Structure formats: C-alpha cells, structure tokens
C-alpha cells in the first residue's frame, strides 16, 4: 500500500506529492524508459516513456498506483519546456487511468543514450 502525502509546511503542487510511504514487501526498480520510436517532440516522447513505465510495471504485477518515486531526465532542460513535459505526463495518465502523483524529481541533462531521445523516466514501485 502506498500513501502519498504533502506536508503543510511545503508548497502543494498539482503534479506530484512530496512524500510516499510504502508498506509493501517487494521493491521494484525500473530501468529508465524512453520512447524507442522517437519523434522529436518532448510531449510525445514523455507520454510514450510513461506508457513504457506502465508496461514494465505490469511485468511485475505492479501498476502506476504503486510508484513511490519517479525521476525524469530531460535533455537541455529549460523552464519553457515544462508545458510540453506536463502535457506528455498528463496524456499518459489519462490514457492509462492513473491518478497517483508520486514524488518526482526533474533533472536536466546534457544528453541521453542516443541524440533522438529527449526524455527518460526512471521509476521505483513497492508491491506486496
């Protein structure tokens, strides 16, 4: 079971919670997921990477609701990319029926494994 919490002493954000408390007995660590058939569009790649996280979780019996941490790596990050990133995340959540917003960290990077990849999503889940 995952309980997502926002401290009253920290800013409340709509896109994630600050804390996840997990009571399961198995931890699932996912490799970073990317959009393998990448088109040069951050929103589309983000949506596909998030869908790939969902697909990888299914192999373990986990769901997006079991996530306790998400790390998002974006190439050449700048604040003006935020709307496209959030659009991709929201599109994936809507498509998959996901409601949980686990703690997330956004990390700007110089590059990923291949020049075509603009975003990579790494995740950790806890299941019983």
Wavefront OBJ file of the C-alpha trace (Angstrom):
o trace
v 0.000 0.000 0.000
v 1.253 3.461 -0.936
v 0.215 6.611 0.929
v 1.058 9.900 -0.795
v 1.498 12.925 1.468
v 2.138 16.651 1.133
v 3.487 18.408 4.217
v 1.588 21.540 5.201
v 4.988 23.214 5.508
v 5.913 22.651 1.838
v 4.277 24.130 -1.264
v 1.412 21.995 -2.577
v 1.959 21.118 -6.219
v -0.570 19.614 -8.598
v 1.915 17.413 -10.443
v 3.344 15.310 -7.596
v 3.381 14.670 -3.831
v 6.428 15.348 -1.671
v 6.310 12.056 0.253
v 5.366 8.438 -0.430
v 5.027 5.969 2.446
v 5.149 2.351 1.276
v 4.118 -0.684 3.295
v 4.678 -3.445 0.715
v 7.320 -6.135 0.947
v 8.819 -6.018 -2.584
v 10.586 -3.087 -4.189
v 10.516 -2.813 -7.986
v 13.285 -0.799 -9.653
v 12.757 0.116 -13.302
v 15.468 1.000 -15.760
v 14.979 4.362 -17.401
v 12.262 4.236 -20.043
v 12.403 6.190 -23.295
v 10.365 6.490 -26.499
v 12.135 3.929 -28.696
v 10.458 5.115 -31.908
v 11.311 8.688 -31.067
v 9.848 11.637 -32.896
v 11.483 14.962 -31.992
v 8.624 16.092 -29.717
v 9.018 16.286 -25.935
v 5.315 15.774 -25.132
v 5.015 12.706 -27.383
v 8.240 11.175 -26.077
v 7.233 11.836 -22.465
v 3.850 10.192 -22.988
v 5.453 7.113 -24.577
v 8.129 6.835 -21.890
v 5.424 6.985 -19.194
v 3.412 4.309 -21.038
v 6.584 2.199 -21.131
v 6.916 2.609 -17.348
v 3.369 1.248 -17.076
v 4.245 -1.685 -19.366
v 7.373 -2.541 -17.373
v 5.436 -2.378 -14.099
v 2.798 -4.779 -15.460
v 5.510 -7.422 -15.891
v 5.917 -7.425 -12.088
v 2.230 -7.213 -11.205
v 2.635 -3.554 -10.237
v 0.696 -0.544 -11.517
v 1.330 3.185 -11.729
v -0.519 3.466 -8.407
v 2.358 1.521 -6.776
v 5.015 4.095 -7.701
v 6.937 5.615 -4.796
v 9.442 7.664 -6.817
v 9.852 8.934 -10.360
v 12.950 10.564 -11.841
v 12.577 12.401 -15.130
v 15.666 13.272 -17.137
v 15.198 15.926 -19.848
v 17.847 16.874 -22.405
v 18.846 20.562 -22.428
v 16.264 21.418 -19.778
v 14.872 24.926 -19.559
v 11.717 26.184 -17.846
v 9.995 26.828 -21.190
v 9.883 23.033 -21.739
v 7.643 22.496 -18.685
v 4.268 22.796 -20.518
v 5.250 20.108 -23.049
v 6.622 17.820 -20.345
v 3.456 18.154 -18.258
v 1.292 17.635 -21.352
v 3.032 14.322 -22.047
v 2.673 13.157 -18.442
v -0.998 14.140 -18.297
v -1.747 12.487 -21.654
v -0.213 9.234 -20.410
v -2.022 9.376 -17.058
v -5.322 9.999 -18.824
v -4.722 7.204 -21.348
v -3.805 4.751 -18.575
v -6.363 5.888 -15.994
v -3.631 6.729 -13.487
v -4.488 9.015 -10.589
v -1.474 8.738 -8.260
v 1.098 11.518 -8.376
v 4.170 10.060 -6.649
v 7.194 12.074 -5.556
v 9.109 13.146 -8.646
v 12.468 14.670 -9.419
v 13.173 16.519 -12.661
v 16.804 16.504 -13.765
v 18.165 18.433 -16.720
v 20.895 16.540 -18.576
v 23.197 17.290 -21.472
v 22.245 14.145 -23.404
v 20.810 10.641 -23.135
v 21.818 7.348 -24.770
v 21.113 8.491 -28.349
v 20.595 12.006 -29.729
v 16.965 11.266 -30.665
v 15.895 10.702 -27.056
v 14.715 13.877 -25.325
v 13.386 12.373 -22.073
v 13.938 9.297 -19.899
v 11.760 8.240 -16.974
v 13.104 6.068 -14.166
v 10.733 4.738 -11.509
v 10.560 2.765 -8.278
v 7.461 0.944 -7.027
v 6.587 -1.073 -3.927
v 4.205 -4.043 -4.015
v 3.088 -6.756 -1.591
l 1 2 3 4 5 6 7 8 9 10 11 12 13 14 15 16 17 18 19 20 21 22 23 24 25 26 27 28 29 30 31 32 33 34 35 36 37 38 39 40 41 42 43 44 45 46 47 48 49 50 51 52 53 54 55 56 57 58 59 60 61 62 63 64 65 66 67 68 69 70 71 72 73 74 75 76 77 78 79 80 81 82 83 84 85 86 87 88 89 90 91 92 93 94 95 96 97 98 99 100 101 102 103 104 105 106 107 108 109 110 111 112 113 114 115 116 117 118 119 120 121 122 123 124 125 126 127 128
